[in-house]
Amino acid sequence: MDIAAIPDNPLDFEVSQKYNRWELHNEFGGQRYRGIATPSEDPLIFIFTGGSGENYGYDDEFLDDGSFLYSGEGTEGDMTMEGGNEALRVHKEREESVHLFEETEYPWIVTYAGEYEYDGHQWDTLPDENGENRDGIRFRLVPVGGTEIHIDAGPASSLSEEELFEKAKQSSPTGPPTSGVSSSNSSTDRHLYKRSDIVKDFALRVANGVCQGCEEPAPFVDGDDDPFLEVHHIQRLSDDGPDDPENVIAVCPNCHRRVHYGRDGDEFDRELKQKAETRNEEFQASD
């Protein structure tokens, strides 16, 4: 397992890369045993999500639009808007960046999911660590730059594969910001897309109707007369979460089930990862 060194600059964290959380706190500080860590010396907030949180009633989930619902801190009784919860709510006012990490099966090893920002919160009824219902906070976090992206000069179908790769990279949580990103589309020569959609479009376009697993043509066409393939996220953290064009590949339904449920699923996933890396090298070389 490849564990990356902790960078001096948090802007150098890489999406899908694994880091040692203990060393992360050695470098930046912050509370080691909390879901929301607030280093005192740097304008940063680290938030951590994973299976262990379910033991305390936390209910986190990535949504289809690329946003993330994150349960506030507090294991017993009603949550309160103080401490780490308050820090997360006002981080933009304080000019602090928020970095999301996902726990792995290995102690203290976490996977970086990207830089996010506060986009609102709601109060829900959630169980605490004793199974008792309590008032809980659920934050809505979005990738920095939002969950939508404007594409200039026509729809995605008008872009070349290289241009589509570039736009998809820009839409990832750590990609460079795109100009003109907003929630409205007042110009007739600009098209608005969910960030996750542009990444899926890239994977499907480069597959060109051929499964990247078994390398057979798509088994059927959909209602739009397009070859039907599914987009698989190679790194587990992105199964329901932030998209990156380097981390997706288009496969037929049968291969998609094989990688998730097959006896040789892990080995097959490694094969898909190698194919994706070969494909990515071609696009990176054209930059």
C-alpha positions, 0 to 999 in steps of 0.5 A: 500500500502506497502511503504518501508523505504529508505535504508542507502545503495543504494545496498539495494533497492529492485526491485518492492518495492515502496518508497517515493521519497521525503524521498529518496531525504531527505536521499541522496539529489539530485534534487527533481523535475527533471527526472535525480537527481544527489546527490552531496554527494554520487556517485549516479544518480537517474532517474525517468520515468513515465506518467508525462514525456509524458507531456514534450515530453519524450518517455521512453520504456523498450525493449524486451532484457531488455534494457531501452530507456530513454529520456534526460532532457530538456522540451523546445527546443533542448536538450543539452549534459550537466547537468544531461544528461552529468552526465548520459553519463559519470557515469561509468567514474566517478564510479557513480551508476544509479538507475531507479525508475518508477512513480506510480499513487500516488504522490511522490511514486515510484517503484524501477526498478533496477540498470542500466548503460549507453550503448550508446545514440542517437539523435531523433526528439521528441516533447517538452512540447509545441508540437514543434519538437526538437533534443532529446537525448535517452539513452540506459541503460542496467541492470548492467551486461548486457542483456545477460547471459552465462549458463554453461554446456548445454542449459537451458533445462538441468538445474533443476528447482532450478538451473533455478531459481538461474540463473534467479535470477542472471540475474535480475537487482539486482541479483549477477553478473554471471561469464563470462558474455560477448557478445561473446560465444567462448566456446562450453560448454557455452550457451548465453541467453537474460536475459529476456528469462531465466526468461521466461524459468523458469516460463514456466518450473515450470508451466509444461504445466498447466495454473497457473490461471485457473489450466487447461492444456494449450489450445494448443501446439505451433510449437515446440510441447510445451504447449502454455502459456504466461508469466505474470509479476505480478508487473506493472513496469515489464510489459515491463521491467526488469524481475525477476523470483519471479515476473512472472507466466505462464498463458493461453491466456484467463487468461492473458487477464482476468488479464489485461482487466477483470472486476475482473482483479485486484482481479485475479492479487492478486490471481496470486501474492499469488500463485507466492509467495507460489511457490517462498517460495519453491525455496527460502527454497531450497537455 
